[in-house]
Amino acid sequence: MSPTAPTPTETPLQALARELTSHYVERSKRSTAIRDATKASIKKRDRLADRDVHALEAVALDVWHGRDFARRNRSRAWSWVPFYDGELDPTPDTPDTTAARLRRTYTLSGDEQKDHAAMVADPIGQFAVTAAVLAARINAYPVWRHDFFDEHSVRIDLANEVSVFTDRARRLRHTQKVLGPQPTGDLRHDTKVVDTYISKATAIDRGIGALMERLEALDSYCDVVASIQRRKNKYDYLARLNGIDDLELLVDDDLDRRESERVRDAGSLSDALAVVYLDTRAPLTKTLAGTD
């Protein structure tokens, strides 16, 4: 991607600023739209409280801030201690405990909530947050446990994807900070300085663009998993319905109708017999009354 040529009234640095701002606004809108749509797809009863995040979101938060997610407390009994040094639970992680760690949710401390909010607001950090939200959504689909993804070698290591994605975003953010603001004063008129700055800024922007493409690829993958889940739901529903014996239903229906007719006939007969019975009892009742 080459920098946009400046207009007749612009300097190269002004043209660069315009282009980078345009890219930032566009990418930010796309990232926010993906994140909002993903969260909206979660049923209300399954949504977390504001202080809680899914494990993969905690992974992104930890990588972004240079923390080790593996040190995050896996014991709910000690959940009030966000991180531990191994003394609380010296048992090493196993594949099962690691999987369990990634399935649970974590309550963020006050400082962590601030860190998370700052990450969402960061021009590059926001992409890592969105990637983590997508990964958590994928992980939450029941069909994600299905062997299908392994049998066809199409399963993504979600924890690794979030970790690598966030680390890449973090390094880009660091490089962007090293680049700093545009040159000022005399440096702003130095051709070599300006050309070097534009070259570096453009390279960073390309990296951010590639990160955005990776995010959209993960979004597409999430759509595929969601589609598979819908088909699985339909299959299971029809399988349950097809388990119903139509012939048995017809037989039971016929028996119920016949029984209904029998009961109605019995009711009508009872009514008729009652009239006859009571009429024959009437003279006897009068005779007994006269005797008294």
C-alpha positions as CSV (number, residue, x, y, z in Angstrom):
1,M,0.0,0.0,0.0
2,S,1.6,3.2,-1.2
3,P,0.9,6.5,0.6
4,T,-1.8,8.6,-0.9
5,A,-0.5,11.4,-3.1
6,P,-1.0,14.8,-1.5
7,T,-3.5,17.2,-2.9
8,P,-2.2,20.5,-4.4
9,T,-2.7,22.2,-1.0
10,E,-1.3,19.4,1.1
11,T,2.2,18.4,2.2
12,P,3.2,14.8,2.2
13,L,2.9,14.6,6.0
14,Q,-0.6,16.1,5.8
15,A,-1.6,13.5,3.2
16,L,-0.2,10.8,5.4
17,A,-2.2,12.0,8.4
18,R,-5.4,12.1,6.3
19,E,-4.9,8.6,5.0
20,L,-4.0,7.1,8.4
21,T,-7.0,8.8,10.0
22,S,-9.3,7.4,7.3
23,H,-7.9,3.9,7.8
24,Y,-8.3,4.1,11.6
25,V,-11.9,5.2,11.4
26,E,-12.8,2.5,8.9
27,R,-11.1,-0.3,10.7
28,S,-12.4,0.8,14.1
29,K,-16.0,0.8,12.7
30,R,-15.5,-2.7,11.3
31,S,-13.9,-4.1,14.5
32,T,-16.7,-2.6,16.6
33,A,-19.4,-3.9,14.3
34,I,-17.9,-7.4,14.5
35,R,-17.6,-7.3,18.3
36,D,-21.1,-5.9,18.8
37,A,-22.7,-8.5,16.4
38,T,-20.8,-11.3,18.1
39,K,-22.0,-10.2,21.5
40,A,-25.5,-9.8,20.3
41,S,-25.6,-13.4,19.0
42,I,-25.2,-14.6,22.6
43,K,-28.5,-15.4,24.3
44,K,-29.4,-13.0,27.1
45,R,-29.3,-15.7,29.8
46,D,-25.8,-16.6,28.8
47,R,-24.4,-13.1,28.8
48,L,-21.8,-12.3,31.5
49,A,-21.8,-9.5,34.1
50,D,-19.8,-6.4,33.3
51,R,-16.9,-7.5,35.5
52,D,-16.7,-11.0,34.1
53,V,-14.9,-12.1,30.9
54,H,-14.5,-15.4,29.1
55,A,-11.1,-17.1,29.5
56,L,-10.0,-16.3,26.0
57,E,-10.7,-12.6,26.7
58,A,-8.5,-12.9,29.8
59,V,-5.8,-14.4,27.6
60,A,-5.9,-11.4,25.3
61,L,-5.8,-9.0,28.3
62,D,-2.9,-10.8,29.9
63,V,-0.8,-11.0,26.7
64,W,-1.5,-7.3,26.0
65,H,-0.2,-6.3,29.4
66,G,2.7,-8.8,29.4
67,R,1.2,-11.2,32.0
68,D,1.2,-14.9,31.9
69,F,-2.3,-16.4,31.6
70,A,-1.0,-19.7,32.9
71,R,-0.4,-18.0,36.2
72,R,-4.0,-16.9,36.4
73,N,-5.6,-18.7,39.3
74,R,-7.4,-21.8,38.1
75,S,-8.9,-22.6,41.6
76,R,-12.4,-21.2,42.2
77,A,-11.8,-21.6,45.9
78,W,-9.1,-19.0,45.7
79,S,-10.9,-16.9,43.0
80,W,-10.4,-13.7,44.9
81,V,-6.6,-14.1,44.2
82,P,-6.3,-13.2,40.4
83,F,-2.8,-14.6,40.1
84,Y,-0.7,-17.0,42.1
85,D,2.9,-18.1,42.4
86,G,2.2,-21.8,42.5
87,E,2.0,-22.2,46.3
88,L,-1.8,-22.1,46.4
89,D,-2.1,-24.8,43.8
90,P,1.3,-26.5,43.1
91,T,-0.3,-29.2,40.9
92,P,1.0,-28.7,37.3
93,D,-1.4,-28.1,34.5
94,T,-2.5,-31.0,32.4
95,P,-4.4,-31.0,29.1
96,D,-7.6,-31.4,31.0
97,T,-6.9,-28.6,33.5
98,T,-5.8,-26.3,30.7
99,A,-9.0,-27.1,28.7
100,A,-11.0,-26.5,31.9
101,R,-9.2,-23.2,32.5
102,L,-10.2,-22.0,29.0
103,R,-13.8,-23.0,29.5
104,R,-14.4,-20.9,32.6
105,T,-14.9,-17.2,33.2
106,Y,-12.9,-14.8,35.2
107,T,-14.0,-11.8,37.3
108,L,-11.8,-8.9,36.7
109,S,-10.4,-6.8,39.5
110,G,-10.9,-3.0,39.5
111,D,-7.5,-2.5,38.0
112,E,-8.1,-5.2,35.4
113,Q,-11.4,-3.6,34.4
114,K,-9.5,-0.3,33.8
115,D,-6.9,-2.2,31.8
116,H,-9.6,-3.9,29.7
117,A,-11.4,-0.6,29.0
118,A,-8.1,1.0,28.0
119,M,-7.4,-1.9,25.6
120,V,-10.9,-1.6,24.0
121,A,-10.2,2.2,23.5
122,D,-6.7,1.6,22.1
123,P,-6.5,2.0,18.3
124,I,-4.8,-1.4,17.9
125,G,-5.7,-3.1,21.2
126,Q,-9.4,-3.0,20.2
127,F,-8.7,-5.6,17.4
128,A,-7.2,-8.0,19.9
129,V,-10.3,-7.6,22.1
130,T,-12.6,-8.3,19.2
131,A,-10.5,-11.4,18.2
132,A,-10.8,-12.7,21.8
133,V,-14.6,-12.1,21.8
134,L,-14.9,-14.1,18.5
135,A,-12.7,-16.9,19.9
136,A,-14.8,-17.1,23.1
137,R,-18.0,-17.2,21.0
138,I,-16.6,-20.1,18.9
139,N,-15.5,-21.9,22.0
140,A,-19.0,-21.6,23.5
141,Y,-20.8,-23.4,20.6
142,P,-21.6,-27.0,21.7
143,V,-20.7,-28.2,18.2
144,W,-17.1,-27.0,18.8
145,R,-16.7,-30.1,21.0
146,H,-17.6,-32.3,18.0
147,D,-14.9,-34.5,16.5
148,F,-15.8,-33.2,13.0
149,F,-13.2,-30.3,13.3
150,D,-10.4,-32.8,14.2
151,E,-11.3,-35.4,11.7
152,H,-11.1,-32.9,8.9
153,S,-8.2,-31.0,10.4
154,V,-10.1,-27.7,10.4
155,R,-10.0,-27.0,14.1
156,I,-8.2,-23.7,15.1
157,D,-6.2,-23.6,18.3
158,L,-8.2,-20.7,19.7
159,A,-5.9,-20.0,22.7
160,N,-2.9,-19.9,20.4
161,E,-4.7,-17.7,17.8
162,V,-5.7,-15.2,20.5
163,S,-2.2,-15.2,22.0
164,V,-0.4,-14.7,18.6
165,F,-2.9,-12.2,17.4
166,T,-2.7,-10.1,20.6
167,D,1.1,-10.3,20.7
168,R,1.3,-9.1,17.1
169,A,-1.1,-6.2,18.0
170,R,1.0,-5.4,21.1
171,R,4.2,-5.3,19.0
172,L,2.6,-3.1,16.4
173,R,1.4,-0.7,19.1
174,H,4.9,-0.6,20.6
175,T,6.4,0.2,17.2
176,Q,3.8,2.9,16.7
177,K,4.7,4.5,20.0
178,V,8.4,4.4,19.0
179,L,7.6,6.1,15.7
180,G,5.8,8.8,17.7
181,P,4.1,11.9,16.3
182,Q,5.1,13.5,13.0
183,P,8.3,15.5,12.9
184,T,8.0,19.1,13.8
185,G,10.1,22.3,13.4
186,D,13.0,22.1,11.1
187,L,12.7,18.3,10.8
188,R,9.3,18.7,9.2
189,H,11.1,20.3,6.2
190,D,13.9,17.8,6.0
191,T,13.2,15.6,3.0
192,K,15.1,12.6,4.3
193,V,13.4,12.7,7.7
194,V,10.0,13.1,6.2
195,D,10.5,10.3,3.7
196,T,11.8,8.0,6.4
197,Y,8.9,8.8,8.7
198,I,6.3,8.3,5.9
199,S,8.0,4.9,5.0
200,K,7.9,3.7,8.6
201,A,4.4,4.9,9.3
202,T,3.1,3.3,6.1
203,A,4.8,0.0,7.0
204,I,3.1,0.0,10.4
205,D,-0.3,0.8,8.8
206,R,0.2,-2.1,6.4
207,G,0.8,-4.3,9.5
208,I,-2.4,-3.0,11.1
209,G,-4.3,-3.7,7.8
210,A,-3.0,-7.3,7.8
211,L,-4.1,-7.7,11.4
212,M,-7.6,-6.5,10.4
213,E,-7.7,-9.0,7.6
214,R,-6.8,-11.7,10.1
215,L,-9.6,-10.5,12.3
216,E,-12.1,-10.7,9.5
217,A,-10.9,-14.2,8.6
218,L,-11.6,-15.3,12.2
219,D,-15.0,-13.6,12.0
220,S,-15.7,-15.7,8.8
221,Y,-14.6,-18.8,10.6
222,C,-17.0,-18.0,13.5
223,D,-19.8,-17.7,11.0
224,V,-19.0,-21.1,9.6
225,V,-19.0,-22.6,13.1
226,A,-22.3,-20.9,13.8
227,S,-23.7,-22.3,10.6
228,I,-22.6,-25.8,11.5
229,Q,-24.2,-25.4,14.9
230,R,-27.5,-24.4,13.3
231,R,-27.4,-27.4,11.0
232,K,-26.6,-29.7,14.0
233,N,-29.6,-28.2,15.9
234,K,-31.8,-28.9,12.9
235,Y,-30.5,-32.4,12.5
236,D,-31.0,-33.2,16.2
237,Y,-34.5,-31.7,16.2
238,L,-35.5,-33.8,13.1
239,A,-33.9,-36.9,14.5
240,R,-36.0,-36.5,17.7
241,L,-39.2,-36.0,15.7
242,N,-38.4,-38.9,13.4
243,G,-38.0,-41.0,16.5
244,I,-41.8,-40.7,17.0
245,D,-43.7,-43.8,15.6
246,D,-46.4,-42.5,13.2
247,L,-48.2,-45.9,13.1
248,E,-48.3,-46.0,16.9
249,L,-49.7,-42.5,16.9
250,L,-52.4,-43.6,14.4
251,V,-53.4,-46.7,16.4
252,D,-53.5,-44.7,19.7
253,D,-55.6,-42.0,18.0
254,D,-58.1,-44.6,16.7
255,L,-58.3,-46.2,20.1
256,D,-58.8,-42.9,21.8
257,R,-61.6,-42.0,19.4
258,R,-63.3,-45.4,19.9
259,E,-63.1,-45.0,23.7
260,S,-64.5,-41.5,23.4
261,E,-67.5,-42.9,21.5
262,R,-67.9,-45.6,24.1
263,V,-67.9,-43.1,27.0
264,R,-70.4,-40.9,25.2
265,D,-72.7,-43.8,24.5
266,A,-72.4,-44.9,28.1
267,G,-73.4,-41.4,29.2
268,S,-76.4,-41.3,26.9
269,L,-77.5,-44.8,28.0
270,S,-77.1,-43.8,31.7
271,D,-79.2,-40.8,31.2
272,A,-82.0,-42.8,29.5
273,L,-82.0,-45.5,32.1
274,A,-82.0,-43.0,34.9
275,V,-85.3,-41.5,33.5
276,V,-86.9,-44.9,33.3
277,Y,-85.6,-45.9,36.7
278,L,-86.9,-42.8,38.4
279,D,-90.2,-43.0,36.6
280,T,-90.8,-46.6,37.9
281,R,-89.8,-45.5,41.4
282,A,-92.4,-42.7,41.5
283,P,-95.6,-44.8,42.2
284,L,-93.8,-46.7,44.9
285,T,-92.7,-43.5,46.5
286,K,-96.4,-42.2,46.4
287,T,-97.6,-45.5,48.0
288,L,-95.1,-45.4,50.8
289,A,-96.0,-41.8,51.4
290,G,-99.7,-42.6,51.6
291,T,-99.0,-45.5,54.0
292,D,-97.2,-43.1,56.3
